[in-house]
Amino acid sequence: MNFIQQAYRGRTEWYWYFITLFIVSIFWQFIGVIPLMTAAYLKVGSIDKFMEATKDVFATIGLNSNLYLFLALLTLIMGLVGLLIGIKFIHNRLIKTVVTSRNKIDWKRVFYAFGLWFSIAVVVIVIGIYLDPDNLVWNFKPIPFLILVLISVLFIPLQTSFEELLFRGYLMQGLGALAKNRWIPLLATSLIFGLLHGMNPEVEKLGWGIMVFYIGTGLLYGITTLMDEGTELALGLHAANNVVAAIFVTTNWTAFQTEALYIDISEPSLGWETYMPVFVLYPIVLLILSKKYGWKNWSEKLFGKVEKPIITTE
C-alpha cells in the first residue's frame, strides 16, 4: 500500500476526521495555551493589562524570550498529542501509518533531510552576512543562547512534526482517499498550510506576497512526501528550517523572536531572499533527494489516482 492508501487502514468516514480535528483544536488552541496564558497573566498582573497585552497573538508580553519560545512551542506540541490520540483511538489506526508507508519509520531519512537543509540554510545565512553585514548585529549571549539551542533541538522538532503529520500525513491521506487522486491533496494541504501562516506577523510587515514562500514551502514538503511515500524527509526538512530560523538570525517582527546569534535590524521588505528558496533552493533539494532515493514515475506519484486497497486493516 502506498502512503495515501494508509488512510484505509482505519476509519475513513468524514465525521471521524471532523471529530479528530475538533480534538486537535481543543488540545492546541485551548489546553496548549493555558501555560502561556498563565505566565502572561502572572507577568502583567491584571485582567485588563493581560487582555491589552495579548491582542497580538505573538506578543511576548515581556516574558523571557526562551520561556516564551518554549511555551509557544508547547501549544503546538499539545496539538500533536491531540492528533495522535485521534489517529489511534478515533480512526483506530497505528501511528506509524500517518508517518510512512514503510514497515517502520526510516529515521536515517529524517536525519539526512535535516542535515541537508541545515547545511544549505547555514550557507545562505553566511552569504547574507557577508553581503549585508551592516544590517546584522552580533547578539551572542552564552547562557541564553545555550538554553535556546536546547529548547530548539528538543522541542522544535515536535512542533514541526505536528505540522507535518497534520498536513502531509493526516490531511493529505484523508483528502486523497476522498478525492481519489494525489494532486488535490497536494495542492489543498499546501494552500491551507500557507494560509494558516497568514496569522504570522511577517504577513503584516511584508504583505501577502510572502504567501509565495509559505505555499511554496508546503509544496516542497508535499512533493517530497508523495514522491518518497512517507513524511520522513519532510519531517527532517521542516525541523531543520525552524531550528535554523530560531538559533541564527532573529528580528523584532517575526514569529520567532529568540536569543539568536544575530539580530536583523533591516527594514522588512520582500526581496530576493524571500523568493530565492522557492524558485532556486527547493528545486535543488528535490533534485538531490530524487537522485539519492531513486524517485521515478513523477507524473503518477504526483497526479495519479488513489484506489481503495483490498486489505484495509492490519
C-alpha positions in Angstrom: 0.0 0.0 0.0 1.3 3.5 -0.9 1.3 6.4 1.5 -2.1 7.9 0.8 -3.7 4.4 0.9 -2.6 4.1 4.6 -5.8 6.1 5.3 -7.7 2.9 4.6 -6.0 1.1 7.5 -8.6 2.8 9.7 -11.9 4.5 9.7 -12.2 6.8 6.7 -15.7 8.3 7.1 -15.7 12.1 7.0 -17.2 12.5 10.5 -14.2 10.8 12.1 -11.9 13.4 10.5 -14.2 16.1 11.9 -14.0 14.6 15.4 -10.2 14.3 15.3 -9.7 17.8 14.1 -12.0 19.0 16.9 -9.8 17.1 19.4 -6.7 18.6 17.8 -8.2 22.2 18.1 -9.0 21.6 21.8 -5.5 20.4 22.6 -3.8 23.0 20.5 -6.0 26.2 21.0 -7.3 25.6 24.5 -5.3 23.1 26.6 -2.0 24.0 25.0 -2.3 27.8 25.6 -3.0 27.5 29.3 0.7 27.6 30.4 1.4 30.6 28.1 -1.7 32.5 29.2 -0.9 31.7 32.8 2.6 33.0 32.5 1.4 36.1 30.7 -1.2 36.9 33.3 1.3 36.4 36.1 3.7 38.8 34.3 1.2 41.7 33.7 -0.7 41.3 37.0 -4.2 42.2 36.0 -7.0 41.1 33.6 -7.1 44.5 31.8 -3.4 44.6 31.2 -3.4 41.0 30.2 -6.2 41.5 27.6 -4.4 44.5 26.2 -1.0 42.8 26.1 -2.4 39.7 24.3 -4.2 41.4 21.5 -1.2 40.4 19.4 -1.1 36.6 19.4 2.7 36.7 19.0 3.3 39.3 21.7 5.9 38.2 24.2 4.3 40.3 26.9 7.6 41.0 28.5 8.4 37.3 29.1 11.9 36.0 28.8 12.3 35.1 25.1 13.4 31.5 25.9 10.5 30.9 28.2 8.1 32.4 25.6 9.5 30.2 22.9 9.1 27.1 25.0 5.5 28.0 25.9 4.6 28.9 22.4 6.0 25.6 21.1 4.1 23.8 23.9 0.8 24.9 22.4 1.7 23.1 19.1 3.2 20.1 20.9 -0.2 19.7 22.6 -1.8 19.8 19.2 0.4 16.8 18.3 -0.8 14.9 21.3 -4.4 15.6 20.2 -3.6 14.4 16.7 -2.0 11.2 17.8 -5.0 10.5 20.1 -7.4 11.0 17.2 -5.4 8.7 14.9 -5.0 6.0 17.5 -8.4 6.0 19.2 -10.8 7.7 16.7 -9.5 6.3 13.4 -8.3 3.1 15.1 -5.0 3.3 13.1 -1.4 2.7 14.0 0.5 6.0 14.5 3.1 4.7 12.0 0.6 4.8 9.2 0.3 8.6 9.3 4.2 8.8 9.2 5.2 6.4 6.5 4.1 3.6 4.2 7.3 1.6 5.1 7.3 -1.2 7.6 8.9 1.1 10.1 9.8 4.7 10.3 13.1 5.4 8.5 15.0 7.7 10.9 18.0 7.8 8.6 15.8 9.7 6.1 14.8 12.2 8.8 18.4 12.9 9.8 19.6 13.1 6.2 17.0 15.6 5.2 17.7 17.6 8.4 21.4 17.7 7.7 20.8 18.6 4.0 18.6 21.6 4.7 20.5 22.7 7.8 23.7 22.9 5.7 22.1 24.8 2.8 20.4 27.2 5.2 23.6 28.0 7.1 25.5 28.6 3.8 22.8 31.0 2.7 22.9 32.8 6.0 26.7 33.1 5.9 26.4 34.6 2.4 23.8 37.0 3.6 26.0 38.1 6.4 28.9 38.7 4.0 26.8 40.6 1.5 24.9 42.8 4.0 26.8 42.9 7.3 25.5 46.4 8.3 22.0 45.1 8.9 23.0 42.3 11.3 24.0 42.9 14.9 26.0 40.2 16.8 23.8 39.1 19.7 25.7 36.1 21.3 24.9 35.7 25.0 26.4 32.3 26.1 23.8 31.2 28.7 20.7 32.4 26.9 22.0 31.0 23.6 22.8 27.6 25.1 19.2 27.4 26.6 17.9 28.4 23.2 19.8 25.7 21.5 18.5 23.1 23.9 14.9 24.3 23.5 15.3 24.3 19.7 16.8 20.8 19.5 14.4 19.2 21.9 11.1 20.9 21.2 11.1 22.5 17.7 11.2 19.0 16.0 8.0 18.2 18.0 6.3 21.4 16.8 7.3 20.8 13.2 6.3 17.1 13.5 2.8 18.3 14.5 2.5 20.4 11.3 3.9 17.7 9.0 1.9 14.9 10.4 -1.3 17.1 10.4 -0.8 18.4 6.8 1.4 16.0 4.9 0.2 12.9 6.8 -3.3 13.0 8.2 -4.9 15.6 5.9 -3.1 14.5 2.7 -4.2 10.9 3.3 -7.7 11.9 4.2 -8.2 14.2 1.2 -6.5 11.7 -1.1 -8.9 9.0 0.0 -11.8 11.4 -0.5 -10.7 12.9 -3.9 -9.3 9.5 -5.2 -6.2 11.3 -6.6 -3.0 12.8 -5.4 -2.9 16.3 -6.9 -5.9 17.7 -4.9 -4.5 16.8 -1.5 -1.0 18.1 -2.6 -2.5 21.5 -3.6 -5.1 21.7 -0.8 -2.7 20.9 2.0 -0.1 23.3 0.6 -2.7 26.1 0.4 -4.0 25.5 3.9 -0.5 25.3 5.3 0.4 28.6 3.7 -2.9 30.4 4.6 -2.6 29.3 8.3 0.8 31.1 8.4 -1.2 34.2 7.4 -1.5 34.8 11.2 2.2 35.3 11.4 3.4 38.8 12.0 5.6 38.5 8.8 2.4 38.9 6.7 1.5 42.2 8.4 5.0 43.5 7.7 5.7 42.1 4.3 2.2 41.7 2.8 0.5 38.7 1.2 3.4 38.3 -1.3 5.1 36.2 1.5 2.4 33.6 0.8 4.5 32.5 -2.2 7.2 31.4 0.3 4.7 29.7 2.7 2.7 27.9 0.0 5.9 27.0 -1.9 7.3 25.5 1.2 4.2 23.5 1.7 4.5 22.2 -1.9 8.1 21.2 -1.3 7.1 19.1 1.7 4.1 17.7 -0.1 6.0 16.7 -3.2 8.7 15.2 -1.0 6.1 13.2 0.9 4.3 11.9 -2.2 7.5 11.0 -4.1 9.1 9.3 -1.1 5.8 7.6 0.1 6.3 8.9 3.6 6.8 12.0 5.7 10.3 11.2 7.0 12.1 13.6 4.6 9.6 16.4 5.1 9.9 15.9 8.9 13.7 16.5 8.6 13.5 19.4 6.2 10.9 21.3 8.3 12.7 20.7 11.6 16.0 22.0 10.2 14.3 25.0 8.7 12.8 26.1 12.0 15.8 25.3 14.1 18.0 27.4 11.8 15.4 30.2 12.0 15.5 30.1 15.8 19.2 30.0 16.5 20.9 32.0 13.8 19.0 35.2 13.0 16.1 36.9 14.7 14.2 40.1 14.3 11.6 42.0 16.3 8.8 41.4 13.8 8.9 37.7 13.0 7.1 34.8 14.7 10.4 33.5 16.1 11.9 36.2 18.4 14.8 34.5 20.1 18.3 34.8 21.6 19.8 34.1 18.2 23.3 34.8 17.2 22.3 37.8 15.1 19.6 40.4 15.1 18.4 41.6 11.7 17.8 45.4 12.1 17.0 46.0 8.4 13.6 47.4 7.3 11.4 44.4 6.4 10.8 44.1 2.7 10.0 41.4 0.1 13.3 40.8 -1.7 15.3 38.1 -3.5 15.8 36.3 -0.2 12.0 35.7 0.1 11.6 34.0 -3.3 15.0 32.5 -3.9 14.4 29.4 -1.7 11.1 28.6 -3.6 12.5 29.0 -7.1 16.1 28.0 -6.7 16.9 26.1 -3.5 13.7 23.9 -3.3 14.2 22.5 -6.9 17.8 21.8 -6.0 16.7 19.9 -2.8 14.2 17.9 -4.8 16.9 17.0 -7.4 19.3 15.9 -4.6 16.7 13.8 -2.9 15.4 12.3 -6.2 18.9 11.2 -7.1 19.7 9.8 -3.6 16.4 7.8 -3.3 15.8 7.0 -6.9 12.5 8.7 -7.4 10.7 7.7 -10.6 7.2 8.0 -12.1 6.8 11.6 -11.1 3.6 12.0 -13.0 1.9 9.0 -11.4 3.2 9.9 -7.9 2.0 13.5 -8.0 -1.1 13.3 -10.2 -2.1 9.6 -10.2 -5.3 8.0 -8.9 -5.8 6.7 -5.4 -7.7 3.4 -5.2 -9.0 1.7 -2.2 -6.9 -1.4 -1.5 -8.4 -4.8 -0.9 -6.8 -5.2 2.5 -7.8 -2.4 4.8 -6.7 -3.5 8.2 -3.5 -4.7 9.9 
